[in-house]
Amino acid sequence: MGIEINSGVKFDNVYIMPNYQDTYAGGDGANMTKYNWQPGHPEGWKA
């Protein structure tokens, strides 16, 4: 006699999203310019 269990888990929605670090401009040099979103760039970059 034996027992066999097959189980799968799937998540469709994320419960907690991490906060984006957007306090500082991009780059690592003295020329720190702020990013400006443009049409054609990913929608997630607008914020």
mmCIF file of the N, C-alpha and C atoms, coordinates in Angstrom:
data_MODEL
# 
_entry.id   MODEL 
# 
loop_
_atom_site.group_PDB 
_atom_site.id 
_atom_site.type_symbol 
_atom_site.label_atom_id 
_atom_site.label_alt_id 
_atom_site.label_comp_id 
_atom_site.label_asym_id 
_atom_site.label_entity_id 
_atom_site.label_seq_id 
_atom_site.pdbx_PDB_ins_code 
_atom_site.Cartn_x 
_atom_site.Cartn_y 
_atom_site.Cartn_z 
_atom_site.occupancy 
_atom_site.B_iso_or_equiv 
_atom_site.pdbx_formal_charge 
_atom_site.auth_seq_id 
_atom_site.auth_comp_id 
_atom_site.auth_asym_id 
_atom_site.auth_atom_id 
_atom_site.pdbx_PDB_model_num 
ATOM 1   N N  . MET A 1 1  ? 0.845  -1.173 0.000   1.00 0.00 ? 1  MET A N  1 
ATOM 2   C CA . MET A 1 1  ? 0.000  0.000  0.000   1.00 0.00 ? 1  MET A CA 1 
ATOM 3   C C  . MET A 1 1  ? 0.895  1.243  0.000   1.00 0.00 ? 1  MET A C  1 
ATOM 4   N N  . GLY A 1 2  ? 0.532  2.237  -0.755  1.00 0.00 ? 2  GLY A N  1 
ATOM 5   C CA . GLY A 1 2  ? 1.319  3.453  -0.807  1.00 0.00 ? 2  GLY A CA 1 
ATOM 6   C C  . GLY A 1 2  ? 0.434  4.651  -1.094  1.00 0.00 ? 2  GLY A C  1 
ATOM 7   N N  . ILE A 1 3  ? 0.973  5.812  -0.784  1.00 0.00 ? 3  ILE A N  1 
ATOM 8   C CA . ILE A 1 3  ? 0.263  7.072  -1.031  1.00 0.00 ? 3  ILE A CA 1 
ATOM 9   C C  . ILE A 1 3  ? 1.172  7.955  -1.870  1.00 0.00 ? 3  ILE A C  1 
ATOM 10  N N  . GLU A 1 4  ? 0.609  8.504  -2.902  1.00 0.00 ? 4  GLU A N  1 
ATOM 11  C CA . GLU A 1 4  ? 1.366  9.409  -3.753  1.00 0.00 ? 4  GLU A CA 1 
ATOM 12  C C  . GLU A 1 4  ? 0.594  10.715 -3.876  1.00 0.00 ? 4  GLU A C  1 
ATOM 13  N N  . ILE A 1 5  ? 1.300  11.832 -3.646  1.00 0.00 ? 5  ILE A N  1 
ATOM 14  C CA . ILE A 1 5  ? 0.675  13.154 -3.743  1.00 0.00 ? 5  ILE A CA 1 
ATOM 15  C C  . ILE A 1 5  ? 1.500  13.999 -4.702  1.00 0.00 ? 5  ILE A C  1 
ATOM 16  N N  . ASN A 1 6  ? 0.840  14.542 -5.696  1.00 0.00 ? 6  ASN A N  1 
ATOM 17  C CA . ASN A 1 6  ? 1.469  15.486 -6.622  1.00 0.00 ? 6  ASN A CA 1 
ATOM 18  C C  . ASN A 1 6  ? 0.772  16.821 -6.433  1.00 0.00 ? 6  ASN A C  1 
ATOM 19  N N  . SER A 1 7  ? 1.562  17.857 -6.164  1.00 0.00 ? 7  SER A N  1 
ATOM 20  C CA . SER A 1 7  ? 0.969  19.162 -5.898  1.00 0.00 ? 7  SER A CA 1 
ATOM 21  C C  . SER A 1 7  ? 1.737  20.236 -6.660  1.00 0.00 ? 7  SER A C  1 
ATOM 22  N N  . GLY A 1 8  ? 1.008  21.212 -7.171  1.00 0.00 ? 8  GLY A N  1 
ATOM 23  C CA . GLY A 1 8  ? 1.628  22.339 -7.855  1.00 0.00 ? 8  GLY A CA 1 
ATOM 24  C C  . GLY A 1 8  ? 1.037  23.628 -7.321  1.00 0.00 ? 8  GLY A C  1 
ATOM 25  N N  . VAL A 1 9  ? 1.859  24.646 -7.234  1.00 0.00 ? 9  VAL A N  1 
ATOM 26  C CA . VAL A 1 9  ? 1.405  25.937 -6.735  1.00 0.00 ? 9  VAL A CA 1 
ATOM 27  C C  . VAL A 1 9  ? 1.719  26.987 -7.794  1.00 0.00 ? 9  VAL A C  1 
ATOM 28  N N  . LYS A 1 10 ? 0.755  27.859 -8.049  1.00 0.00 ? 10 LYS A N  1 
ATOM 29  C CA . LYS A 1 10 ? 0.938  28.920 -9.031  1.00 0.00 ? 10 LYS A CA 1 
ATOM 30  C C  . LYS A 1 10 ? 0.403  30.212 -8.449  1.00 0.00 ? 10 LYS A C  1 
ATOM 31  N N  . PHE A 1 11 ? 1.180  31.302 -8.599  1.00 0.00 ? 11 PHE A N  1 
ATOM 32  C CA . PHE A 1 11 ? 0.760  32.614 -8.134  1.00 0.00 ? 11 PHE A CA 1 
ATOM 33  C C  . PHE A 1 11 ? 0.551  33.508 -9.353  1.00 0.00 ? 11 PHE A C  1 
ATOM 34  N N  . ASP A 1 12 ? -0.642 34.065 -9.468  1.00 0.00 ? 12 ASP A N  1 
ATOM 35  C CA . ASP A 1 12 ? -0.942 34.958 -10.590 1.00 0.00 ? 12 ASP A CA 1 
ATOM 36  C C  . ASP A 1 12 ? -0.699 36.416 -10.246 1.00 0.00 ? 12 ASP A C  1 
ATOM 37  N N  . ASN A 1 13 ? -0.824 36.780 -8.985  1.00 0.00 ? 13 ASN A N  1 
ATOM 38  C CA . ASN A 1 13 ? -0.655 38.165 -8.558  1.00 0.00 ? 13 ASN A CA 1 
ATOM 39  C C  . ASN A 1 13 ? 0.400  38.241 -7.471  1.00 0.00 ? 13 ASN A C  1 
ATOM 40  N N  . VAL A 1 14 ? 1.214  39.268 -7.535  1.00 0.00 ? 14 VAL A N  1 
ATOM 41  C CA . VAL A 1 14 ? 2.243  39.473 -6.523  1.00 0.00 ? 14 VAL A CA 1 
ATOM 42  C C  . VAL A 1 14 ? 1.596  40.164 -5.327  1.00 0.00 ? 14 VAL A C  1 
ATOM 43  N N  . TYR A 1 15 ? 1.830  39.660 -4.129  1.00 0.00 ? 15 TYR A N  1 
ATOM 44  C CA . TYR A 1 15 ? 1.222  40.227 -2.928  1.00 0.00 ? 15 TYR A CA 1 
ATOM 45  C C  . TYR A 1 15 ? 1.932  41.501 -2.476  1.00 0.00 ? 15 TYR A C  1 
ATOM 46  N N  . ILE A 1 16 ? 3.267  41.477 -2.487  1.00 0.00 ? 16 ILE A N  1 
ATOM 47  C CA . ILE A 1 16 ? 4.054  42.641 -2.047  1.00 0.00 ? 16 ILE A CA 1 
ATOM 48  C C  . ILE A 1 16 ? 5.092  42.956 -3.126  1.00 0.00 ? 16 ILE A C  1 
ATOM 49  N N  . MET A 1 17 ? 5.074  44.182 -3.601  1.00 0.00 ? 17 MET A N  1 
ATOM 50  C CA . MET A 1 17 ? 6.079  44.614 -4.571  1.00 0.00 ? 17 MET A CA 1 
ATOM 51  C C  . MET A 1 17 ? 7.153  45.418 -3.841  1.00 0.00 ? 17 MET A C  1 
ATOM 52  N N  . PRO A 1 18 ? 8.418  45.252 -4.228  1.00 0.00 ? 18 PRO A N  1 
ATOM 53  C CA . PRO A 1 18 ? 9.479  46.049 -3.586  1.00 0.00 ? 18 PRO A CA 1 
ATOM 54  C C  . PRO A 1 18 ? 9.379  47.504 -4.015  1.00 0.00 ? 18 PRO A C  1 
ATOM 55  N N  . ASN A 1 19 ? 9.826  48.398 -3.168  1.00 0.00 ? 19 ASN A N  1 
ATOM 56  C CA . ASN A 1 19 ? 9.868  49.814 -3.511  1.00 0.00 ? 19 ASN A CA 1 
ATOM 57  C C  . ASN A 1 19 ? 11.053 50.065 -4.442  1.00 0.00 ? 19 ASN A C  1 
ATOM 58  N N  . TYR A 1 20 ? 10.840 50.884 -5.450  1.00 0.00 ? 20 TYR A N  1 
ATOM 59  C CA . TYR A 1 20 ? 11.919 51.240 -6.355  1.00 0.00 ? 20 TYR A CA 1 
ATOM 60  C C  . TYR A 1 20 ? 12.744 52.364 -5.741  1.00 0.00 ? 20 TYR A C  1 
ATOM 61  N N  . GLN A 1 21 ? 14.045 52.279 -5.915  1.00 0.00 ? 21 GLN A N  1 
ATOM 62  C CA . GLN A 1 21 ? 14.926 53.331 -5.429  1.00 0.00 ? 21 GLN A CA 1 
ATOM 63  C C  . GLN A 1 21 ? 15.016 54.343 -6.559  1.00 0.00 ? 21 GLN A C  1 
ATOM 64  N N  . ASP A 1 22 ? 14.295 55.455 -6.410  1.00 0.00 ? 22 ASP A N  1 
ATOM 65  C CA . ASP A 1 22 ? 14.318 56.476 -7.444  1.00 0.00 ? 22 ASP A CA 1 
ATOM 66  C C  . ASP A 1 22 ? 14.615 57.860 -6.867  1.00 0.00 ? 22 ASP A C  1 
ATOM 67  N N  . THR A 1 23 ? 15.266 57.896 -5.714  1.00 0.00 ? 23 THR A N  1 
ATOM 68  C CA . THR A 1 23 ? 15.601 59.161 -5.074  1.00 0.00 ? 23 THR A CA 1 
ATOM 69  C C  . THR A 1 23 ? 16.753 59.849 -5.789  1.00 0.00 ? 23 THR A C  1 
ATOM 70  N N  . TYR A 1 24 ? 17.671 59.067 -6.327  1.00 0.00 ? 24 TYR A N  1 
ATOM 71  C CA . TYR A 1 24 ? 18.862 59.617 -6.963  1.00 0.00 ? 24 TYR A CA 1 
ATOM 72  C C  . TYR A 1 24 ? 18.804 59.388 -8.461  1.00 0.00 ? 24 TYR A C  1 
ATOM 73  N N  . ALA A 1 25 ? 19.533 60.197 -9.200  1.00 0.00 ? 25 ALA A N  1 
ATOM 74  C CA . ALA A 1 25 ? 19.602 60.050 -10.655 1.00 0.00 ? 25 ALA A CA 1 
ATOM 75  C C  . ALA A 1 25 ? 20.498 58.872 -11.013 1.00 0.00 ? 25 ALA A C  1 
ATOM 76  N N  . GLY A 1 26 ? 20.453 58.472 -12.254 1.00 0.00 ? 26 GLY A N  1 
ATOM 77  C CA . GLY A 1 26 ? 21.275 57.356 -12.705 1.00 0.00 ? 26 GLY A CA 1 
ATOM 78  C C  . GLY A 1 26 ? 22.720 57.746 -12.920 1.00 0.00 ? 26 GLY A C  1 
ATOM 79  N N  . GLY A 1 27 ? 23.579 56.768 -13.004 1.00 0.00 ? 27 GLY A N  1 
ATOM 80  C CA . GLY A 1 27 ? 24.995 57.023 -13.269 1.00 0.00 ? 27 GLY A CA 1 
ATOM 81  C C  . GLY A 1 27 ? 25.830 57.025 -12.007 1.00 0.00 ? 27 GLY A C  1 
ATOM 82  N N  . ASP A 1 28 ? 27.140 57.042 -12.189 1.00 0.00 ? 28 ASP A N  1 
ATOM 83  C CA . ASP A 1 28 ? 28.026 57.008 -11.032 1.00 0.00 ? 28 ASP A CA 1 
ATOM 84  C C  . ASP A 1 28 ? 29.103 58.082 -11.112 1.00 0.00 ? 28 ASP A C  1 
ATOM 85  N N  . GLY A 1 29 ? 28.968 58.990 -12.043 1.00 0.00 ? 29 GLY A N  1 
ATOM 86  C CA . GLY A 1 29 ? 29.967 60.035 -12.187 1.00 0.00 ? 29 GLY A CA 1 
ATOM 87  C C  . GLY A 1 29 ? 29.447 61.383 -11.714 1.00 0.00 ? 29 GLY A C  1 
ATOM 88  N N  . ALA A 1 30 ? 30.192 62.413 -12.043 1.00 0.00 ? 30 ALA A N  1 
ATOM 89  C CA . ALA A 1 30 ? 29.804 63.758 -11.630 1.00 0.00 ? 30 ALA A CA 1 
ATOM 90  C C  . ALA A 1 30 ? 28.588 64.261 -12.407 1.00 0.00 ? 30 ALA A C  1 
ATOM 91  N N  . ASN A 1 31 ? 28.346 63.714 -13.595 1.00 0.00 ? 31 ASN A N  1 
ATOM 92  C CA . ASN A 1 31 ? 27.219 64.144 -14.427 1.00 0.00 ? 31 ASN A CA 1 
ATOM 93  C C  . ASN A 1 31 ? 25.985 63.328 -14.063 1.00 0.00 ? 31 ASN A C  1 
ATOM 94  N N  . MET A 1 32 ? 25.300 63.702 -12.996 1.00 0.00 ? 32 MET A N  1 
ATOM 95  C CA . MET A 1 32 ? 24.113 62.988 -12.532 1.00 0.00 ? 32 MET A CA 1 
ATOM 96  C C  . MET A 1 32 ? 22.872 63.676 -13.091 1.00 0.00 ? 32 MET A C  1 
ATOM 97  N N  . THR A 1 33 ? 22.341 63.166 -14.182 1.00 0.00 ? 33 THR A N  1 
ATOM 98  C CA . THR A 1 33 ? 21.167 63.773 -14.806 1.00 0.00 ? 33 THR A CA 1 
ATOM 99  C C  . THR A 1 33 ? 19.925 62.949 -14.493 1.00 0.00 ? 33 THR A C  1 
ATOM 100 N N  . LYS A 1 34 ? 18.783 63.608 -14.386 1.00 0.00 ? 34 LYS A N  1 
ATOM 101 C CA . LYS A 1 34 ? 17.532 62.936 -14.091 1.00 0.00 ? 34 LYS A CA 1 
ATOM 102 C C  . LYS A 1 34 ? 16.983 62.327 -15.366 1.00 0.00 ? 34 LYS A C  1 
ATOM 103 N N  . TYR A 1 35 ? 16.455 61.099 -15.260 1.00 0.00 ? 35 TYR A N  1 
ATOM 104 C CA . TYR A 1 35 ? 15.875 60.398 -16.404 1.00 0.00 ? 35 TYR A CA 1 
ATOM 105 C C  . TYR A 1 35 ? 14.525 60.997 -16.755 1.00 0.00 ? 35 TYR A C  1 
ATOM 106 N N  . ASN A 1 36 ? 14.268 61.221 -18.042 1.00 0.00 ? 36 ASN A N  1 
ATOM 107 C CA . ASN A 1 36 ? 12.975 61.688 -18.541 1.00 0.00 ? 36 ASN A CA 1 
ATOM 108 C C  . ASN A 1 36 ? 12.379 60.618 -19.433 1.00 0.00 ? 36 ASN A C  1 
ATOM 109 N N  . TRP A 1 37 ? 11.190 60.120 -19.040 1.00 0.00 ? 37 TRP A N  1 
ATOM 110 C CA . TRP A 1 37 ? 10.525 59.074 -19.813 1.00 0.00 ? 37 TRP A CA 1 
ATOM 111 C C  . TRP A 1 37 ? 10.123 59.607 -21.176 1.00 0.00 ? 37 TRP A C  1 
ATOM 112 N N  . GLN A 1 38 ? 10.219 58.746 -22.192 1.00 0.00 ? 38 GLN A N  1 
ATOM 113 C CA . GLN A 1 38 ? 9.842  59.109 -23.559 1.00 0.00 ? 38 GLN A CA 1 
ATOM 114 C C  . GLN A 1 38 ? 8.970  58.007 -24.133 1.00 0.00 ? 38 GLN A C  1 
ATOM 115 N N  . PRO A 1 39 ? 8.058  58.346 -25.038 1.00 0.00 ? 39 PRO A N  1 
ATOM 116 C CA . PRO A 1 39 ? 7.239  57.316 -25.679 1.00 0.00 ? 39 PRO A CA 1 
ATOM 117 C C  . PRO A 1 39 ? 8.119  56.242 -26.303 1.00 0.00 ? 39 PRO A C  1 
ATOM 118 N N  . GLY A 1 40 ? 7.731  55.003 -26.110 1.00 0.00 ? 40 GLY A N  1 
ATOM 119 C CA . GLY A 1 40 ? 8.519  53.881 -26.606 1.00 0.00 ? 40 GLY A CA 1 
ATOM 120 C C  . GLY A 1 40 ? 9.311  53.208 -25.504 1.00 0.00 ? 40 GLY A C  1 
ATOM 121 N N  . HIS A 1 41 ? 9.563  53.906 -24.402 1.00 0.00 ? 41 HIS A N  1 
ATOM 122 C CA . HIS A 1 41 ? 10.239 53.308 -23.250 1.00 0.00 ? 41 HIS A CA 1 
ATOM 123 C C  . HIS A 1 41 ? 9.216  52.512 -22.451 1.00 0.00 ? 41 HIS A C  1 
ATOM 124 N N  . PRO A 1 42 ? 9.628  51.543 -21.652 1.00 0.00 ? 42 PRO A N  1 
ATOM 125 C CA . PRO A 1 42 ? 8.680  50.745 -20.859 1.00 0.00 ? 42 PRO A CA 1 
ATOM 126 C C  . PRO A 1 42 ? 7.817  51.634 -19.960 1.00 0.00 ? 42 PRO A C  1 
ATOM 127 N N  . GLU A 1 43 ? 6.528  51.282 -19.860 1.00 0.00 ? 43 GLU A N  1 
ATOM 128 C CA . GLU A 1 43 ? 5.579  52.047 -19.032 1.00 0.00 ? 43 GLU A CA 1 
ATOM 129 C C  . GLU A 1 43 ? 6.007  52.083 -17.566 1.00 0.00 ? 43 GLU A C  1 
ATOM 130 N N  . GLY A 1 44 ? 6.649  51.015 -17.087 1.00 0.00 ? 44 GLY A N  1 
ATOM 131 C CA . GLY A 1 44 ? 7.085  50.954 -15.702 1.00 0.00 ? 44 GLY A CA 1 
ATOM 132 C C  . GLY A 1 44 ? 8.162  51.964 -15.351 1.00 0.00 ? 44 GLY A C  1 
ATOM 133 N N  . TRP A 1 45 ? 8.792  52.552 -16.369 1.00 0.00 ? 45 TRP A N  1 
ATOM 134 C CA . TRP A 1 45 ? 9.846  53.537 -16.137 1.00 0.00 ? 45 TRP A CA 1 
ATOM 135 C C  . TRP A 1 45 ? 9.296  54.934 -15.936 1.00 0.00 ? 45 TRP A C  1 
ATOM 136 N N  . LYS A 1 46 ? 7.969  55.150 -16.152 1.00 0.00 ? 46 LYS A N  1 
ATOM 137 C CA . LYS A 1 46 ? 7.386  56.481 -16.026 1.00 0.00 ? 46 LYS A CA 1 
ATOM 138 C C  . LYS A 1 46 ? 7.522  57.039 -14.614 1.00 0.00 ? 46 LYS A C  1 
ATOM 139 N N  . ALA A 1 47 ? 7.323  56.200 -13.625 1.00 0.00 ? 47 ALA A N  1 
ATOM 140 C CA . ALA A 1 47 ? 7.374  56.667 -12.227 1.00 0.00 ? 47 ALA A CA 1 
ATOM 141 C C  . ALA A 1 47 ? 8.761  57.133 -11.891 1.00 0.00 ? 47 ALA A C  1 
# 
